[in-house]
């Protein structure tokens, strides 16, 4: 068996790569590894999904796997991933299972696992689950009779999550007009509701999931429809979520895109101004634009940098006792209120800053001056050879000396494909393009 877990759970083409049999095995293994079997406690699992048609099939398999391992199952239904994490925490469950492929197209699906408290799993725990699936050791615990787990619906799951979100909002969003795009995904019911109840005037698109249309030309990976709707309604801003609503991107009243770096900068400065940004430090990944770092330095905020992935952002927040971190893709973690990236929470924080300052989104986003960036994906046959190449290292050193403090270089092997991603930021787009393609040629020769 190859590696099961990617950067965000188990993911693949539903009923081909991610089969019901595999879903059942992963669920049984997760119950075996994560549940507390001290003889006095029956393990409890919360299960949620996004509205993909294949989610119904995989939910049935996951529930079968959990109950066959003796776990009690609480069905949350169609909810955002951050809602599932929240419900896992507040219910005191031993694990949470979210069936979703996030921003991926409909043929795909995935399984995201959360431990007690609603936290994503460390690499070591994922490795334990993989070994359990591969070795079949979860089959050793197969209860019968009264030992088999039961299933019940978690009543008011979505409403509990909405109430939690609203508790984080200080003041009203009255006077703001919003267009929200829910990607025909898991937040189609909750996102418009929470923004309306927070006081905003809300126009919703991408809110008619039929099981097949999730992320289909809408949502955070397809911002065109949102830009058009914002202009048509004369809205103050647009907010785009992905299929499971753990991320948030935005557009201004003029239709300009505000990415995760800008949203993170706005929220970090807002917390900093209130004295609520712990250690005056924000967590970002290596993909954050150098302009973000310059903005934070100018605001008196330090930046701690991690590898790509909101799980690594979260680990840094917990390890260092910090309060806010995020990614360029729009995953933001507000550790005081959430244990994972939460697009709705981010949207509320962004709009709250607009309301509190009386500033437009364009004005708030103007604090960050992005450096021109070029990203080249270079196909290779051996990613390790590139990483260990003296020739590549010399080329990178030469470029870094050329750019100095005015730009930067990042070479990052893909975690799922035989690719090396070459990213260059420079004072001009022409220079970024030129340097990136020069490095890409060296990587291609070596790899």
Order of alpha helices (4+ residues) and beta strands (2+ residues): beta-beta-alpha-beta-alpha-beta-alpha-beta-beta-beta-alpha-beta-alpha-beta-alpha-beta-alpha-beta-beta-beta-alpha-beta-alpha-beta-alpha-beta-beta-alpha-alpha-beta-alpha-alpha-beta-beta-alpha
